[in-house]
Amino acid sequence: MSPMANQIQQEKIYSRTGLAAGSSQTVTWKNPPQETPLSFWAAANPPTAAGQHGTSHGAVEITGVVHHYDRDNYNGDRHSVDITVKNVGSTVTGYDVWMTWLTTS
């Protein structure tokens, strides 16, 4: 029997634009995979730089991840995750939130 190798999987689960400097936004993602270790990370996506020597900067961090598990004997159980992202930069920026997990092959 050969050893099983773990593979890192990733999926962009949502994108947002227009997050003001210092502001936070919470998005609920429904039905994440269960019984699988998950990791969430955010990547800044600042607006396009304008002008010949223009620059643009974005900086975001995930400040909270809350897992909800609703047991329902009539409609079936439901899972969701609230992910809070904060703009820690000094200008408006967009961002993407990604999920990673391990699978065995």
C-alpha positions in Angstrom: 0.0 0.0 0.0 1.5 3.4 -1.0 1.2 6.4 1.3 -1.6 8.9 0.6 -0.5 12.4 -0.3 -2.3 15.5 1.0 -3.1 18.1 -1.6 -4.0 21.7 -0.8 -7.2 22.8 -2.5 -8.3 26.4 -2.8 -11.5 28.3 -3.9 -12.3 31.9 -4.1 -15.6 32.1 -2.2 -16.5 35.8 -2.7 -15.3 39.2 -3.9 -16.2 42.7 -2.7 -15.4 46.3 -3.9 -15.5 49.6 -2.1 -14.5 48.8 1.4 -13.7 52.2 3.1 -10.5 52.6 5.1 -11.0 51.4 8.7 -14.3 49.8 7.8 -15.3 46.1 8.3 -17.7 44.0 6.4 -19.1 40.6 7.4 -20.4 38.1 4.8 -22.1 34.9 5.6 -21.0 31.9 3.5 -23.5 29.1 3.6 -22.9 25.3 3.5 -19.1 25.2 3.9 -17.6 21.6 3.8 -18.0 19.8 7.0 -15.5 17.6 8.9 -12.7 19.2 7.0 -10.1 21.6 8.4 -10.6 24.9 6.6 -8.6 28.1 6.4 -9.8 31.4 5.1 -7.7 34.3 3.9 -8.3 37.7 2.3 -6.4 39.4 -0.5 -6.7 43.1 -1.2 -7.8 44.1 -4.6 -7.3 47.9 -4.8 -8.7 50.1 -7.6 -6.7 50.6 -10.8 -4.0 53.2 -10.4 -4.7 56.4 -12.4 -2.2 58.6 -14.2 1.3 58.1 -15.7 2.9 57.5 -12.3 -0.2 56.6 -10.3 -0.2 54.1 -7.5 -3.0 52.2 -5.7 -2.8 50.3 -2.4 -5.0 48.0 -0.5 -4.6 46.2 2.9 -7.1 43.9 4.5 -7.2 41.4 7.3 -9.7 38.8 8.5 -10.7 39.9 12.0 -13.2 37.1 12.7 -14.5 33.7 11.6 -17.6 32.4 13.3 -19.1 28.9 12.5 -22.8 28.4 12.9 -24.5 25.0 13.1 -28.3 25.0 13.1 -29.9 21.6 13.9 -33.4 21.3 12.4 -35.3 18.1 12.6 -37.8 19.3 10.0 -35.8 21.1 7.4 -32.4 19.5 7.9 -29.2 20.8 9.6 -27.5 23.9 8.2 -24.0 25.2 8.5 -22.7 28.7 7.7 -19.6 30.8 8.4 -19.5 34.5 9.1 -16.3 36.0 7.8 -15.4 39.6 8.9 -12.8 41.5 6.8 -11.4 44.9 7.8 -9.7 47.4 5.6 -6.5 48.2 7.6 -5.2 50.5 4.8 -5.7 54.3 4.3 -7.8 54.2 1.1 -10.8 52.4 -0.3 -10.1 48.9 -1.5 -11.8 45.8 -2.8 -10.9 42.3 -1.6 -11.3 38.6 -2.4 -11.8 35.9 0.3 -10.4 32.4 -0.3 -10.9 29.1 1.4 -8.2 26.4 1.5 -8.4 22.8 2.7 -6.5 19.6 2.5 -7.6 16.5 0.6 -6.0 13.1 0.4 -5.4 11.5 -3.0 
